[in-house]
Each structure stands twice: as structure tokens, then as C-alpha cells.
């Protein structure tokens, strides 16, 4: 006996108390948005060109 309870043994109880998997996922997204800022679609990158090299050169 190690003296602690593994998360996978008690997770289901906590998820149920929080309102289910959807509520846990929504809370996770809310917390991450607070830390990382709003999630946006990534902007498409424009192709690399020879003139880019000349500017950086």
C-alpha cells in the first residue's frame, strides 16, 4: 500500500459530481482560454518566396 489513491480510481466520481464529461471538457476549455487567450483558427501561412530570403538576407 502506497498511502495514496490513484486518480483513475476516483475520477468517475468527480466527473459525475461536476456534471459529466461535457461539463468537465467545457471547464477545461474555459480555464485554458483564460491562460492562453481565446482559441482561434490558425491563419494560413503564405508560401515562402525567394524575395523573403532577400529581405532576411
C-alpha positions in Angstrom: 0.0 0.0 0.0 1.4 3.3 -1.0 -0.8 5.6 1.0 -2.5 7.5 -1.9 -5.4 6.9 -4.2 -4.8 6.9 -7.9 -6.7 9.4 -9.9 -8.2 6.8 -12.2 -9.8 5.2 -9.2 -11.7 8.3 -8.2 -12.1 10.2 -11.5 -15.5 8.9 -12.4 -17.0 10.1 -9.0 -15.5 13.6 -9.6 -16.7 13.8 -13.2 -20.2 12.8 -12.2 -20.2 15.4 -9.4 -19.1 18.1 -11.9 -21.9 17.3 -14.2 -20.5 14.8 -16.6 -17.7 14.6 -19.3 -19.2 17.6 -21.3 -19.1 19.8 -18.2 -15.5 18.8 -17.4 -14.5 19.5 -21.0 -16.2 22.9 -21.0 -14.5 23.8 -17.8 -11.2 22.7 -19.2 -11.7 24.9 -22.3 -12.7 27.8 -20.1 -9.6 27.5 -17.9 -7.3 27.2 -20.9 -8.9 30.2 -22.6 -8.1 32.2 -19.5 -4.5 31.2 -19.6 -3.9 31.1 -23.4 -6.5 33.6 -24.7 -9.3 32.7 -27.0 -8.8 29.8 -29.4 -8.8 31.0 -33.0 -8.4 29.2 -36.2 -4.8 29.2 -37.3 -4.0 31.7 -40.1 -2.9 30.1 -43.3 0.8 30.6 -43.9 1.8 32.2 -47.2 4.3 30.3 -49.3 8.0 31.0 -48.8 9.4 33.0 -51.7 12.8 34.0 -52.9 12.2 37.6 -52.1 11.7 36.6 -48.4 15.3 35.4 -48.5 16.4 38.7 -49.9 14.7 40.7 -47.1 16.1 38.4 -44.4 19.5 38.2 -46.1 
